[in-house]
Amino acid sequence: HTGVLLHHILEKIDIDVLRLGRSSKDLREHIVPFIQGTFLYPFIEDVAHLVFSAITTPLCTKEDTFTFQEVVLSLYREMPFLGMVQENNWVQEVSLPDGKFLGTIDAVFSRNKKIYLLDWKTHDLESYTQENLESVVLRNHYHVQILLYARAVQKYLHLIHQQDLWSVEGGFIVFIRGAQKCSQAGVVYMNLLQEAYV
Protein backbone atom coordinates (compact mmCIF):
# COMPACT_ATOMS: atom_id res chain seq x y z
CA HIS A 1 0.00 0.00 0.00
CA THR A 2 1.46 3.35 -1.08
CA GLY A 3 0.35 5.23 2.04
CA VAL A 4 1.91 2.69 4.40
CA LEU A 5 5.23 2.80 2.55
CA LEU A 6 5.30 6.62 2.49
CA HIS A 7 4.59 6.73 6.21
CA HIS A 8 7.34 4.17 6.82
CA ILE A 9 9.87 6.23 4.84
CA LEU A 10 9.02 9.45 6.69
CA GLU A 11 9.18 7.58 10.00
CA LYS A 12 12.49 5.77 9.47
CA ILE A 13 14.63 7.75 7.03
CA ASP A 14 17.68 9.32 8.65
CA ILE A 15 17.10 12.75 10.17
CA ASP A 16 20.22 14.21 8.57
CA VAL A 17 19.04 13.06 5.14
CA LEU A 18 15.79 14.98 5.66
CA ARG A 19 17.57 18.01 7.06
CA LEU A 20 20.28 18.34 4.43
CA GLY A 21 18.45 17.22 1.28
CA ARG A 22 18.23 20.04 -1.27
CA SER A 23 16.35 18.13 -3.96
CA SER A 24 14.54 14.86 -4.50
CA LYS A 25 17.77 13.51 -6.06
CA ASP A 26 19.49 13.90 -2.67
CA LEU A 27 16.86 11.63 -1.10
CA ARG A 28 16.67 9.02 -3.85
CA GLU A 29 19.46 6.66 -2.78
CA HIS A 30 18.26 6.77 0.84
CA ILE A 31 14.70 5.85 -0.16
CA VAL A 32 15.69 2.89 -2.34
CA PRO A 33 16.18 0.45 0.59
CA PHE A 34 12.62 1.13 1.80
CA ILE A 35 10.94 0.28 -1.50
CA GLN A 36 13.33 -2.10 -3.25
CA GLY A 37 11.41 -5.25 -4.14
CA THR A 38 8.03 -3.54 -3.81
CA PHE A 39 5.58 -2.37 -6.46
CA LEU A 40 6.78 1.20 -5.88
CA TYR A 41 10.40 0.61 -6.90
CA PRO A 42 9.83 1.37 -10.61
CA PHE A 43 8.46 4.74 -9.45
CA ILE A 44 11.44 5.68 -7.28
CA GLU A 45 11.71 9.16 -8.84
CA ASP A 46 8.05 9.89 -8.08
CA VAL A 47 8.40 8.62 -4.51
CA ALA A 48 11.50 10.75 -3.91
CA HIS A 49 9.64 13.77 -5.27
CA LEU A 50 6.66 13.07 -2.98
CA VAL A 51 8.88 12.82 0.10
CA PHE A 52 10.86 15.95 -0.80
CA SER A 53 7.65 17.90 -1.43
CA ALA A 54 6.27 16.74 1.93
CA ILE A 55 9.27 17.94 3.93
CA THR A 56 9.62 21.27 2.08
CA THR A 57 6.01 22.39 1.73
CA PRO A 58 5.34 25.57 3.77
CA LEU A 59 3.74 25.05 7.19
CA CYS A 60 1.97 28.30 7.99
CA THR A 61 0.52 29.71 11.19
CA LYS A 62 -0.64 33.29 11.67
CA GLU A 63 2.75 34.24 13.13
CA ASP A 64 5.20 31.97 11.36
CA THR A 65 6.04 30.02 8.22
CA PHE A 66 8.52 27.15 8.14
CA THR A 67 8.99 23.65 6.72
CA PHE A 68 9.18 20.19 8.23
CA GLN A 69 12.78 20.10 7.06
CA GLU A 70 13.61 23.03 9.33
CA VAL A 71 12.33 21.40 12.52
CA VAL A 72 13.60 17.82 12.23
CA LEU A 73 16.25 18.31 14.93
CA SER A 74 13.47 18.84 17.50
CA LEU A 75 11.42 15.95 16.14
CA TYR A 76 9.75 12.93 17.72
CA ARG A 77 8.41 10.56 15.06
CA GLU A 78 5.68 7.92 15.38
CA MET A 79 4.89 8.68 19.03
CA PRO A 80 2.44 6.05 20.39
CA PHE A 81 -0.14 6.82 23.08
CA LEU A 82 -3.16 5.40 24.86
CA GLY A 83 -6.25 7.63 24.99
CA MET A 84 -9.86 7.52 26.09
CA VAL A 85 -13.02 8.96 24.55
CA GLN A 86 -16.70 8.58 25.36
CA GLU A 87 -17.72 7.58 21.83
CA ASN A 88 -15.02 6.22 19.58
CA ASN A 89 -16.87 4.78 16.56
CA TRP A 90 -14.97 7.14 14.26
CA VAL A 91 -11.53 6.34 15.67
CA GLN A 92 -9.36 4.89 12.92
CA GLU A 93 -6.64 3.58 15.21
CA VAL A 94 -7.03 0.32 17.16
CA SER A 95 -10.04 0.67 19.48
CA LEU A 96 -10.08 -1.04 22.85
CA PRO A 97 -12.93 -1.71 25.35
CA ASP A 98 -14.35 1.04 27.58
CA GLY A 99 -13.70 3.88 25.15
CA LYS A 100 -9.93 3.42 25.18
CA PHE A 101 -7.87 3.49 22.02
CA LEU A 102 -4.30 3.24 20.86
CA GLY A 103 -2.99 5.91 18.52
CA THR A 104 0.27 6.99 16.91
CA ILE A 105 1.18 10.60 16.28
CA ASP A 106 3.21 10.90 13.07
CA ALA A 107 5.33 13.80 14.31
CA VAL A 108 5.70 16.07 17.34
CA PHE A 109 8.16 18.96 17.22
CA SER A 110 8.97 22.30 18.82
CA ARG A 111 9.66 25.67 17.25
CA ASN A 112 10.18 28.95 19.07
CA LYS A 113 9.23 27.27 22.36
CA LYS A 114 5.91 26.09 20.93
CA ILE A 115 4.83 22.49 20.42
CA TYR A 116 3.21 21.36 17.17
CA LEU A 117 1.78 18.10 15.89
CA LEU A 118 1.85 16.84 12.33
CA ASP A 119 -0.13 14.08 10.68
CA TRP A 120 0.68 12.80 7.20
CA LYS A 121 -2.21 11.91 4.86
CA THR A 122 -1.75 10.15 1.52
CA HIS A 123 -5.23 10.57 0.00
CA ASP A 124 -5.42 10.79 -3.78
CA LEU A 125 -8.01 13.58 -4.14
CA GLU A 126 -9.44 15.25 -7.22
CA SER A 127 -8.92 18.68 -5.67
CA TYR A 128 -6.51 20.01 -3.05
CA THR A 129 -8.16 23.38 -2.56
CA GLN A 130 -8.35 24.52 1.05
CA GLU A 131 -12.11 24.19 1.00
CA ASN A 132 -11.97 20.58 -0.16
CA LEU A 133 -9.22 19.65 2.28
CA GLU A 134 -11.17 21.07 5.22
CA SER A 135 -14.21 19.10 4.03
CA VAL A 136 -12.12 15.90 4.01
CA VAL A 137 -10.80 16.71 7.49
CA LEU A 138 -14.30 17.18 8.90
CA ARG A 139 -15.79 14.21 7.09
CA ASN A 140 -13.11 11.86 8.40
CA HIS A 141 -12.98 13.42 11.89
CA TYR A 142 -9.29 14.27 11.51
CA HIS A 143 -9.84 17.47 13.51
CA VAL A 144 -10.97 15.34 16.48
CA GLN A 145 -8.00 13.06 15.93
CA ILE A 146 -5.62 16.04 16.20
CA LEU A 147 -7.36 17.27 19.35
CA LEU A 148 -6.97 13.84 20.96
CA TYR A 149 -3.32 13.74 19.94
CA ALA A 150 -2.82 17.17 21.49
CA ARG A 151 -4.48 16.07 24.72
CA ALA A 152 -2.16 13.04 24.91
CA VAL A 153 0.97 15.13 24.31
CA GLN A 154 -0.16 17.73 26.86
CA LYS A 155 -0.66 15.02 29.49
CA TYR A 156 2.76 13.57 28.68
CA LEU A 157 4.45 16.97 29.03
CA HIS A 158 2.66 17.63 32.33
CA LEU A 159 3.76 14.20 33.60
CA ILE A 160 7.40 14.91 32.71
CA HIS A 161 7.59 18.51 33.99
CA GLN A 162 4.96 18.33 36.75
CA GLN A 163 3.65 21.67 35.54
CA ASP A 164 2.34 23.10 32.29
CA LEU A 165 5.53 24.75 31.01
CA TRP A 166 4.67 23.82 27.43
CA SER A 167 1.39 23.88 25.55
CA VAL A 168 0.52 22.34 22.22
CA GLU A 169 0.09 25.32 19.92
CA GLY A 170 -1.25 23.71 16.76
CA GLY A 171 -1.58 20.71 14.51
CA PHE A 172 -0.78 20.32 10.81
CA ILE A 173 -2.57 17.82 8.60
CA VAL A 174 -0.39 17.44 5.50
CA PHE A 175 -1.88 15.84 2.41
CA ILE A 176 1.34 14.68 0.76
CA ARG A 177 -0.03 14.36 -2.77
CA GLY A 178 -1.44 17.89 -2.55
CA ALA A 179 1.87 19.27 -1.33
CA GLN A 180 3.60 18.05 -4.48
CA LYS A 181 1.08 19.76 -6.75
CA CYS A 182 1.50 23.27 -5.36
CA SER A 183 3.74 24.76 -2.69
CA GLN A 184 0.74 26.55 -1.21
CA ALA A 185 -1.57 23.52 -1.19
CA GLY A 186 -1.98 20.33 0.76
CA VAL A 187 -1.93 21.59 4.36
CA VAL A 188 -4.66 22.21 6.92
CA TYR A 189 -3.53 23.93 10.13
CA MET A 190 -5.49 23.81 13.37
CA ASN A 191 -4.80 26.45 15.99
CA LEU A 192 -5.31 24.28 19.05
CA LEU A 193 -5.30 27.17 21.51
CA GLN A 194 -8.43 28.42 19.76
CA GLU A 195 -9.51 25.05 18.29
CA ALA A 196 -9.91 26.70 14.91
CA TYR A 197 -8.54 26.39 11.41
CA VAL A 198 -6.08 28.98 10.11
C-alpha positions as CSV (number, residue, x, y, z in Angstrom):
1,H,0.0,0.0,0.0
2,T,1.5,3.4,-1.1
3,G,0.4,5.2,2.0
4,V,1.9,2.7,4.4
5,L,5.2,2.8,2.5
6,L,5.3,6.6,2.5
7,H,4.6,6.7,6.2
8,H,7.3,4.2,6.8
9,I,9.9,6.2,4.8
10,L,9.0,9.4,6.7
11,E,9.2,7.6,10.0
12,K,12.5,5.8,9.5
13,I,14.6,7.7,7.0
14,D,17.7,9.3,8.7
15,I,17.1,12.8,10.2
16,D,20.2,14.2,8.6
17,V,19.0,13.1,5.1
18,L,15.8,15.0,5.7
19,R,17.6,18.0,7.1
20,L,20.3,18.3,4.4
21,G,18.4,17.2,1.3
22,R,18.2,20.0,-1.3
23,S,16.4,18.1,-4.0
24,S,14.5,14.9,-4.5
25,K,17.8,13.5,-6.1
26,D,19.5,13.9,-2.7
27,L,16.9,11.6,-1.1
28,R,16.7,9.0,-3.8
29,E,19.5,6.7,-2.8
30,H,18.3,6.8,0.8
31,I,14.7,5.9,-0.2
32,V,15.7,2.9,-2.3
33,P,16.2,0.4,0.6
34,F,12.6,1.1,1.8
35,I,10.9,0.3,-1.5
36,Q,13.3,-2.1,-3.2
37,G,11.4,-5.2,-4.1
38,T,8.0,-3.5,-3.8
39,F,5.6,-2.4,-6.5
40,L,6.8,1.2,-5.9
41,Y,10.4,0.6,-6.9
42,P,9.8,1.4,-10.6
43,F,8.5,4.7,-9.4
44,I,11.4,5.7,-7.3
45,E,11.7,9.2,-8.8
46,D,8.1,9.9,-8.1
47,V,8.4,8.6,-4.5
48,A,11.5,10.8,-3.9
49,H,9.6,13.8,-5.3
50,L,6.7,13.1,-3.0
51,V,8.9,12.8,0.1
52,F,10.9,15.9,-0.8
53,S,7.7,17.9,-1.4
54,A,6.3,16.7,1.9
55,I,9.3,17.9,3.9
56,T,9.6,21.3,2.1
57,T,6.0,22.4,1.7
58,P,5.3,25.6,3.8
59,L,3.7,25.1,7.2
60,C,2.0,28.3,8.0
61,T,0.5,29.7,11.2
62,K,-0.6,33.3,11.7
63,E,2.8,34.2,13.1
64,D,5.2,32.0,11.4
65,T,6.0,30.0,8.2
66,F,8.5,27.2,8.1
67,T,9.0,23.7,6.7
68,F,9.2,20.2,8.2
69,Q,12.8,20.1,7.1
70,E,13.6,23.0,9.3
71,V,12.3,21.4,12.5
72,V,13.6,17.8,12.2
73,L,16.2,18.3,14.9
74,S,13.5,18.8,17.5
75,L,11.4,16.0,16.1
76,Y,9.8,12.9,17.7
77,R,8.4,10.6,15.1
78,E,5.7,7.9,15.4
79,M,4.9,8.7,19.0
80,P,2.4,6.0,20.4
81,F,-0.1,6.8,23.1
82,L,-3.2,5.4,24.9
83,G,-6.3,7.6,25.0
84,M,-9.9,7.5,26.1
85,V,-13.0,9.0,24.5
86,Q,-16.7,8.6,25.4
87,E,-17.7,7.6,21.8
88,N,-15.0,6.2,19.6
89,N,-16.9,4.8,16.6
90,W,-15.0,7.1,14.3
91,V,-11.5,6.3,15.7
92,Q,-9.4,4.9,12.9
93,E,-6.6,3.6,15.2
94,V,-7.0,0.3,17.2
95,S,-10.0,0.7,19.5
96,L,-10.1,-1.0,22.9
97,P,-12.9,-1.7,25.3
98,D,-14.3,1.0,27.6
99,G,-13.7,3.9,25.1
100,K,-9.9,3.4,25.2
101,F,-7.9,3.5,22.0
102,L,-4.3,3.2,20.9
103,G,-3.0,5.9,18.5
104,T,0.3,7.0,16.9
105,I,1.2,10.6,16.3
106,D,3.2,10.9,13.1
107,A,5.3,13.8,14.3
108,V,5.7,16.1,17.3
109,F,8.2,19.0,17.2
110,S,9.0,22.3,18.8
111,R,9.7,25.7,17.2
112,N,10.2,28.9,19.1
113,K,9.2,27.3,22.4
114,K,5.9,26.1,20.9
115,I,4.8,22.5,20.4
116,Y,3.2,21.4,17.2
117,L,1.8,18.1,15.9
118,L,1.9,16.8,12.3
119,D,-0.1,14.1,10.7
120,W,0.7,12.8,7.2
121,K,-2.2,11.9,4.9
122,T,-1.7,10.2,1.5
123,H,-5.2,10.6,0.0
124,D,-5.4,10.8,-3.8
125,L,-8.0,13.6,-4.1
126,E,-9.4,15.2,-7.2
127,S,-8.9,18.7,-5.7
128,Y,-6.5,20.0,-3.1
129,T,-8.2,23.4,-2.6
130,Q,-8.4,24.5,1.1
131,E,-12.1,24.2,1.0
132,N,-12.0,20.6,-0.2
133,L,-9.2,19.6,2.3
134,E,-11.2,21.1,5.2
135,S,-14.2,19.1,4.0
136,V,-12.1,15.9,4.0
137,V,-10.8,16.7,7.5
138,L,-14.3,17.2,8.9
139,R,-15.8,14.2,7.1
140,N,-13.1,11.9,8.4
141,H,-13.0,13.4,11.9
142,Y,-9.3,14.3,11.5
143,H,-9.8,17.5,13.5
144,V,-11.0,15.3,16.5
145,Q,-8.0,13.1,15.9
146,I,-5.6,16.0,16.2
147,L,-7.4,17.3,19.3
148,L,-7.0,13.8,21.0
149,Y,-3.3,13.7,19.9
150,A,-2.8,17.2,21.5
151,R,-4.5,16.1,24.7
152,A,-2.2,13.0,24.9
153,V,1.0,15.1,24.3
154,Q,-0.2,17.7,26.9
155,K,-0.7,15.0,29.5
156,Y,2.8,13.6,28.7
157,L,4.5,17.0,29.0
158,H,2.7,17.6,32.3
159,L,3.8,14.2,33.6
160,I,7.4,14.9,32.7
161,H,7.6,18.5,34.0
162,Q,5.0,18.3,36.7
163,Q,3.7,21.7,35.5
164,D,2.3,23.1,32.3
165,L,5.5,24.8,31.0
166,W,4.7,23.8,27.4
167,S,1.4,23.9,25.6
168,V,0.5,22.3,22.2
169,E,0.1,25.3,19.9
170,G,-1.2,23.7,16.8
171,G,-1.6,20.7,14.5
172,F,-0.8,20.3,10.8
173,I,-2.6,17.8,8.6
174,V,-0.4,17.4,5.5
175,F,-1.9,15.8,2.4
176,I,1.3,14.7,0.8
177,R,0.0,14.4,-2.8
178,G,-1.4,17.9,-2.5
179,A,1.9,19.3,-1.3
180,Q,3.6,18.0,-4.5
181,K,1.1,19.8,-6.8
182,C,1.5,23.3,-5.4
183,S,3.7,24.8,-2.7
184,Q,0.7,26.6,-1.2
185,A,-1.6,23.5,-1.2
186,G,-2.0,20.3,0.8
187,V,-1.9,21.6,4.4
188,V,-4.7,22.2,6.9
189,Y,-3.5,23.9,10.1
190,M,-5.5,23.8,13.4
191,N,-4.8,26.5,16.0
192,L,-5.3,24.3,19.1
193,L,-5.3,27.2,21.5
194,Q,-8.4,28.4,19.8
195,E,-9.5,25.1,18.3
196,A,-9.9,26.7,14.9
197,Y,-8.5,26.4,11.4
198,V,-6.1,29.0,10.1
